[in-house]
Amino acid sequence: MSLPYPIYDLLFLDVETVSGFPSFDEVPVEIQSLWTEKARYWIRNDDDPEEGARKAYESRAAILAEFGQIVCISMGFMTKGNRPEEDVLRLKSWYGTEETEILDPFVAVLTTQFGNPMSHMLCGHNIREFDVPYLCRRMLMKGMGLPPMLDVAGKRPWQLKHILDTMELWKFGDIKHYVSLKLLTHCLGIPSPKNDISGADVGRVYYKDKDLDALATYCEGDVVAVAQVIRRFCGLPLLAEDQITKAS
């Protein structure tokens, strides 16, 4: 499979998000009202409206930028070795409880080393439908400007050649097909990164366990998985453990 840009010009990306508040009961009244209006599509007819809104908040608020927040951004880029077996994937994560402290250094990367949509690409799984729109919305909600790599509002799919989505690549033109990253790595014979948490656990790990390091490890695992998928697509050998490094 050929890519628009060399694999070494890709910035692999993954974001982890949680609900804006630990529970629905802690949400300010005004936002509760807005959430209840939004959640009416997910509340069953036989549910108590308040209880239905509470359940929907627990399961869905994290994936909606208007009601959630970013708690970790992990990225990775490949440096070329003398042989493909000597390539190195370098990882970097920003995480914490202050969203702007996560977004600011990430934006700095997008305006310097990976700041040109004509020569670099963002790459992730379902990145067009989730990560990029979520990042853009949260940046605007925080009063931040959008770097050129994320200034995609109103653009058509064919104008977003600098955003490479492994889920879209796997569709091969099938507009109805969805595949999780976990399933895709399994199909391609790529070992899943060892981690004790899943996407459904992110809110608990953040709010209850307060284990931010575990979240970063989980997020970086997805970045590694995406990089391995791209290498498989390109016919390159998978990265060995000693070919993956993490910046402090």
C-alpha positions in Angstrom: 0.0 0.0 0.0 1.4 3.4 -0.9 1.0 6.5 1.3 0.8 10.2 0.2 3.9 10.9 2.4 6.8 8.7 3.6 6.1 6.9 6.8 8.8 9.0 8.5 6.8 12.1 7.9 3.8 10.8 9.9 2.9 12.0 13.4 1.0 9.1 15.0 -1.6 10.4 17.4 -4.1 9.2 20.1 -6.2 11.1 22.6 -7.8 10.0 25.8 -10.9 11.8 27.1 -13.2 11.7 30.2 -16.4 13.4 31.2 -16.1 16.9 32.4 -17.2 15.9 35.9 -16.8 12.7 37.9 -20.6 12.1 38.0 -23.8 13.6 36.7 -24.7 14.8 40.2 -21.6 17.0 40.3 -22.5 18.7 37.0 -23.7 22.3 37.4 -27.5 22.7 37.0 -27.2 24.6 33.8 -25.0 22.0 32.1 -27.3 19.2 33.5 -30.1 20.8 31.6 -28.1 21.0 28.4 -27.0 17.4 28.8 -30.6 16.2 29.5 -31.7 17.8 26.2 -28.8 16.2 24.4 -29.3 12.8 26.0 -32.9 12.5 25.1 -31.9 10.5 22.0 -30.3 7.8 24.2 -32.9 7.6 27.0 -35.3 4.6 26.6 -39.0 5.4 26.8 -39.4 3.2 29.9 -36.5 4.9 31.8 -36.9 7.6 34.4 -35.7 10.7 32.6 -33.4 11.8 35.4 -31.9 8.3 35.8 -31.7 7.9 32.1 -29.7 11.2 31.8 -27.4 10.0 34.6 -26.7 6.7 32.9 -26.1 8.4 29.5 -23.7 10.8 31.2 -21.6 8.0 32.6 -21.4 6.2 29.3 -21.3 8.9 26.7 -20.2 12.3 28.1 -16.5 11.5 27.6 -16.8 11.1 23.9 -18.6 14.5 23.3 -16.2 17.5 23.4 -19.0 19.8 24.6 -19.3 17.7 27.8 -15.9 16.0 28.1 -12.2 16.9 28.4 -8.9 15.7 27.2 -6.7 14.1 29.8 -3.9 12.7 27.7 -2.4 13.2 24.2 0.2 10.7 23.0 2.2 11.0 19.8 4.9 9.1 18.1 7.1 9.6 15.1 9.5 7.3 13.3 13.1 7.9 12.6 14.8 6.0 9.8 17.5 3.5 10.4 20.1 2.1 8.0 17.6 -0.8 7.5 13.9 -1.0 8.3 14.8 -3.3 11.2 16.7 -0.3 12.7 13.9 2.2 12.5 12.9 3.8 15.9 9.5 5.0 17.1 9.8 7.8 19.5 6.9 8.4 21.9 5.9 11.5 23.8 2.8 12.1 26.0 1.2 15.0 27.8 -1.3 14.3 30.5 -2.7 15.8 33.7 -5.6 17.5 35.3 -5.3 20.9 33.5 -6.4 20.6 29.9 -4.6 23.7 28.6 -1.3 22.3 30.0 -1.8 19.2 27.8 -2.9 21.1 24.7 -0.3 23.9 24.7 2.8 21.7 24.2 1.0 19.6 21.7 0.1 22.7 19.6 3.7 23.8 19.8 4.7 20.5 18.0 2.0 21.1 15.4 3.3 24.6 14.7 7.0 23.6 14.4 8.3 20.1 13.5 5.0 18.9 12.2 3.4 22.1 11.2 3.1 21.9 7.4 0.1 20.0 6.0 1.9 19.9 2.6 4.8 17.8 4.0 3.6 16.0 7.0 0.5 14.0 8.1 -1.4 13.2 11.2 -2.1 9.5 11.6 -4.5 7.6 13.9 -7.3 5.2 14.1 -10.7 6.8 13.6 -8.8 10.1 13.8 -11.0 11.9 11.3 -14.2 11.1 13.2 -13.0 11.5 16.8 -9.5 12.7 17.7 -9.2 15.7 15.3 -12.7 17.1 15.8 -12.4 16.6 19.5 -9.1 18.4 19.6 -10.4 21.3 17.5 -13.5 21.8 19.6 -11.7 21.7 22.9 -9.1 24.1 21.7 -11.8 26.6 20.7 -13.6 26.1 23.9 -10.4 27.0 25.7 -9.9 30.1 23.7 -7.0 28.7 21.6 -6.4 29.2 17.9 -6.1 26.2 15.6 -2.7 25.3 14.1 -2.8 24.7 10.3 -2.7 21.0 10.7 -6.0 21.2 12.6 -7.7 24.0 10.7 -10.1 21.6 8.9 -13.5 23.2 9.4 -15.7 23.1 6.3 -13.1 21.2 4.2 -14.1 18.2 2.1 -12.6 14.7 2.7 -10.4 15.1 -0.4 -9.0 18.3 1.1 -7.7 16.5 4.2 -4.9 14.5 2.6 -2.7 15.3 5.6 -4.9 13.3 7.9 -4.4 9.6 7.5 -6.9 7.3 9.2 -6.1 3.6 9.5 -9.8 2.8 9.9 -10.5 4.6 6.6 -7.6 2.7 4.9 -9.0 -0.6 6.1 -12.5 0.2 4.6 -11.1 -0.1 1.0 -14.1 2.0 -0.2 -16.7 0.2 2.0 -18.5 3.2 3.5 -20.4 1.1 6.1 -17.5 -0.8 7.5 -16.2 -0.1 11.1 -13.3 -1.9 12.7 -11.8 -1.3 16.1 -8.1 -0.9 16.5 -8.0 -4.0 18.6 -9.7 -6.1 16.0 -7.5 -4.6 13.2 -4.3 -5.4 15.0 -5.6 -9.0 15.6 -6.4 -9.4 11.9 -2.9 -8.2 10.9 -1.1 -10.4 13.4 0.1 -7.5 15.5 0.5 -8.1 19.2 -1.7 -6.0 21.4 0.2 -3.7 23.8 0.0 -5.2 27.3 -2.2 -3.1 29.5 -4.8 -3.9 32.2 -7.2 -1.2 31.2 -9.6 -0.6 28.3 -11.4 2.4 26.9 -14.3 1.8 29.2 -12.0 2.1 32.2 -10.4 5.5 31.4 -12.9 7.5 33.4 -12.5 5.3 36.5 -8.7 5.3 36.2 -8.7 9.1 36.0 -11.3 10.1 38.6 -11.1 7.2 41.1 -7.7 5.7 40.8 -6.0 9.0 39.8 -3.4 6.9 38.0 -2.4 9.3 35.2 0.7 7.3 34.4 -1.5 4.3 33.6 -3.6 6.4 31.2 -0.5 7.6 29.4 0.8 4.0 29.0 -2.6 3.0 27.6 -2.7 6.0 25.2 0.9 5.3 24.1 -0.1 1.6 23.4 -2.6 2.8 20.9 0.0 5.0 19.2 2.3 2.0 18.9 -0.5 -0.1 17.5 -1.3 2.5 14.8 2.4 2.7 13.9 2.6 -1.1 13.6 -0.6 -1.2 11.4 0.9 1.4 9.1 4.2 -0.6 8.9 2.2 -3.7 8.0 0.2 -1.8 5.3 3.6 -0.6 3.9 5.1 -4.1 3.9 7.7 -3.2 6.5 8.7 -5.4 9.4 7.0 -4.7 12.7 8.9 -2.8 15.3 10.6 -4.8 18.0 10.3 -3.7 21.7 13.8 -2.2 21.6 12.9 0.0 18.6 10.3 1.9 20.7 11.6 4.7 23.0 9.7 7.1 25.3 10.7 10.7 25.9 10.6 11.9 29.5 
